[in-house]
Amino acid sequence: MDGQNAITADLGISGMHCATCAGTIEKAVGVLDGVSHASVNPASEKLRITFDPNQVTIQSIEDAIKKAGFDPVPEKLTLRISGMTCAMCVQAIEKTLKSLPGVSAASVNLGTGQAHLAFYPDIQTVDSIRQAVRDAGYQATGLEGDDASGLYEEEAARDLRNKLHRSIIGFAVSALLMLLMHLQPPLPLPMPVLLFLITTPFFLYLAYPIVFAAVRSLRHGILDMDVMYSLGIGTAYVASVFGTFGIFLSADFIFFETAVMLTAFLTLGRYLEARAKGKAGEAIRALISLQPKKAIVIREKTEIEVPLEEIVPYDLVVVRPGEAVPVDGVVMDGESHVDESMVTGEPIPVFKSRDATVIGGTISTTGVLTVCATRVGSDTVLARIIRMVGEAQASRPKVQRIADRVVSYFIPVVLSIAVFAFLFWYFIAGSPLLFAVTALIAVLVVACPCALGLATPTAITVGVGRGAELGILIRNGEVLERSGTITTVAIDKTGTLTAGRPVVTDTIPYSCTEEELLSSAASVEKQSLHPLGMAIMHEAERRGAPIQEATGFETFGGLGISGSVNGVPVLIGNRALFDSRSIQIPKSALGAIVRSETDGKTVVLVAMNRGYAGCIAITDPLKPTSAAAVSVFQDMGLQVVMITGDNQHTAQVIGERAGIRRILAGVLPGEKAGEVSRLQEQGEVVAFIGDGINDAPALAQADVGIAISGGTDVAVESGGVVLIHDDLIDAAAAIQLARKVMGRIRGNLFWAFFYNILLIPIAAGLLTPFFGVTFRPEYAGLAMALSSVTIVSLSLLLRGYNPPALQAREIPDQ
C-alpha cells in the first residue's frame, strides 16, 4: 500500500459486547485489500483503521463490518443545495458526494433542495464536502437546522424574485417586439436591425442564468436540461442574428420575439416550479420552527437566558404563557394548558401540573411552568421527529430508482431526436430550412426530464410531511411503497388492541384465603415488570394485602414466574406452565376458571408448595376505537389477525369483541416473529402492529412494522412506521396515506411519461404531414413550464389529504 495515500480514521461501531467482538471486526476488516491496520477499542466502540482509499472504499469497509454482524455508525449531515434545476443535477451531485473518501451514502432531493449524507468526519470534513459541491458547480448554502440555513431561505427568496422579475421583463419585451413587427411603423433603422438592438441586451439578461448553468454543466462533463435549453434559445437567437445581417440565412429566420418569449417561458416555469417545491417542504420547516433559539433556566437561584444548545439534562427551565417548551421534561412546579397540536396532532390543549411530562416544541398557553429537562438537543421527541421526517423525505423507493435510470438516458435520446428531426425534414423531406430549425428548437425545449425527476420526491416530501402533521411518522420511501401493497394486518393484543392497563377483577382462592392468595402472588410479582404482574401488585396495594420480600425469583418466558415467600415456593403462570410442572388443577376449580375465560378475562394460576392455591382473573379492556379500527381495516380489504399469548378461549372472546375472525392464541413473545413469517410464507404482505419494544422482532420481520409509541418514544428502531398517538385508528390512516401517496406517484409518473411521449414527436413535426400543424418553440416552452408545475401541484394536493380512517374515531366501540 502506498503510504502517501493512506488515511487513518476512527469509525464508530455498534453491537459490540466483548473483546471477542473486537477480534471478529478486526479480522473481517483486516483482510481487505488496501487496509494496513485495524484495531478495535470495545470501550469506546471505535475501529481505528488505516487504509488506502484508492484500493478500498469506505462502503467496502462498512460491508465487511455488517457481514461480521455489527453496524457502522457514521455521522449524519443534511446540506442545503442551491443551483439545481433538474434530475441530472441530482445525479451529478450524488455522484460527486459518493466519490469522496469517507462518504458512505448520499441522497439528494430535488424537491426540497437538500442533500442527506452519511460520512466519517475523521476522513471527510463538512467543509471539504461543501467545497466538493461548489467544485461541481453548485452552492452548499448551509447545514439544515443551523443558523446558516437561514441564508438558504434568504437566497431562495431572492432567487424567486429574480426569476419573476426576469420573466415579466421577458414577456414585456416580446410583446413590444411583436407589436413592432405587426404595426411596422416608419423608422430611421431597418426593422430587423431595430429588433436586434432591442432584443440583444434583454436576451442576454434573460438567458444568462440558463447559459451560465449550461456552461458549468459542460465544464463538469454533464448533459442536463440547461444545456438543451441553451441550445434551443441560442439557436433561435443566433438564427435571428444571421437572418438580420444576411449571414447564410434570409430574413425569414428573424424570430427575435420567439427567442425572448421562449426564455421568458422557461424562466417563468422555473419560478412556478420553485414556488411549488418550496411549499412541498413546509411541513418539516414548520416543525423546525417550533424549536426556540433560547430558553430561560434557573441557575444558582437566578433566571438567566441561554442558547438552546447550552441546556443540559436536569436543568430547570422556566416556560411562560405563549412560549414554546424548549426541551422534553417533567413539570416540577406550576400549572398550564399545553398546546401539543403541532407535535402530536392533539387539537385540545392538555392540562399539565406537577410530575406531568411535557414535549419540546409544545406551547404553554395559560400558566408558568418550571420544567426539569430530561432530554435535550437531538434527543428530544421533536428533534427525532424532524430527523425521521427528513430522512424519509431523502429516501428513494424502487419506483424512483427506475425513473432515475430513465432520466440518465433521457437527454442523449432527446438530443438525438432533435438532430434527427432537423436532418429528416431538411435533407430527406426537403422542407424549408426554417421549418427544420423550428422542429430542432421545439424538441430541445419541450423535452422535460424534470417532470420525471420531480414526480416521486415531491409526492414523498409532501406525503411524509402530511403524515407527521397527523402523528404518523414514516421512516422511508420503501416503507411507503410496501405499505401500499399490504394484504394482512397482524395486531398484538396487549397494549395495541387493548388499553395495556390490566386490572384484577376476581381473586378466587382454592386452598388458602383471598388475602394469602393475593399477598403471595404480589410478593413474587413485585420483581416482575409484566403488565399482569403489575395489576396484581396494584390490587394488593389497594386492598392492603401485605407484600413481602420474595427469594429465588425465576422467570419462564411467556409462561410465568416463581419464587419463595417466607420459605414457601410460589408458582404463578398459565396452564402450560402448570402442566410442565405436573401441578393438577382440581376439577372443582375448573368451573371458575372457565367462567372467567368465557368473560374474556386472563386467568393467572397460583400454586403454593406444589399444590394449586387458586387463581386471579384480570381484564384488559379494548381501547375505545379498536373495534372501529378493525372494521376500517376490513373495509380496506385487509385480513386482520390477532396475535396473543392468551389461551384460545379467552383470545376468541376478545377477538369477537374487536370484530377479528382469525386468532393466533398461545403465542409466546419470542414466537410472534415466527407467526409473521408463516403468514408471509402463505403469500401475504404483512403489517405487524405492536408497541415497538416487546414486539421488536415481529416488527422487524413484518413487511411493514407499525409501532405505537404513545407520544413518548418516536425513536422506535424496529418500526417502519411510528404512531405518535396510542390509537389503532392511526395505523389504518397510515396505510391509507401510503396508498394515496403511491397512487399520486404513479399518477405523476404517468403524466410525466405521457407528456414527453406525446409532445416530443409533435414538436419534431409528426403531425405536420397530416394536419399541417407546427409546434412553435414558444408554445413548446410554455408546455415544458406547465409540465413540471403540474407534477409538483398534483403532489401538493396531498397537503390537504385526510385519511378516511380518521373519521372512525367518532364511531363508538361496539
KAJO-V373790 format. One record per run of one state. SS is the DSSP state (@ for helix, = for strand, . for the rest). FROM is the first residue (numbers start at 0). TO is the last residue. If there is no record, write none. Layout:
((SS:FROM:TO) (SS:FROM:TO))
This chain:
((.:0:1) (@:2:4) (=:5:13) (.:14:17) (@:18:29) (.:30:33) (=:34:40) (.:41:44) (=:45:51) (.:52:56) (@:57:66) (.:67:69) (=:70:72) (.:73:73) (=:74:81) (.:82:85) (@:86:97) (.:98:101) (=:102:108) (.:109:112) (=:113:118) (.:119:124) (@:125:134) (.:135:137) (=:138:142) (.:143:147) (@:148:182) (.:183:189) (@:190:218) (.:219:223) (@:224:244) (.:245:249) (@:250:252) (.:253:254) (@:255:279) (.:280:280) (@:281:288) (.:289:292) (=:293:298) (.:299:300) (=:301:306) (@:307:309) (.:310:314) (=:315:318) (.:319:322) (=:323:323) (.:324:326) (=:327:332) (.:333:334) (=:335:338) (.:339:339) (@:340:343) (.:344:348) (=:349:351) (.:352:355) (=:356:357) (.:358:361) (=:362:363) (.:364:367) (=:368:374) (.:375:375) (@:376:378) (.:379:379) (@:380:393) (.:394:396) (@:397:427) (.:428:431) (@:432:445) (.:446:447) (@:448:468) (.:469:470) (=:471:473) (.:474:475) (@:476:482) (.:483:486) (=:487:491) (@:492:496) (=:497:497) (.:498:501) (=:502:508) (.:509:512) (@:513:524) (.:525:529) (@:530:542) (.:543:548) (=:549:555) (.:556:558) (=:559:564) (.:565:566) (=:567:572) (.:573:573) (@:574:579) (.:580:585) (@:586:597) (.:598:600) (=:601:607) (.:608:609) (=:610:618) (.:619:620) (=:621:621) (.:622:624) (@:625:634) (.:635:637) (=:638:642) (.:643:646) (@:647:657) (.:658:660) (=:661:663) (.:664:667) (@:668:680) (.:681:684) (=:685:689) (.:690:694) (@:695:700) (.:701:702) (=:703:707) (.:708:719) (=:720:722) (.:723:727) (@:728:762) (.:763:766) (@:767:770) (.:771:775) (@:776:799) (.:800:802) (@:803:809) (.:810:813))
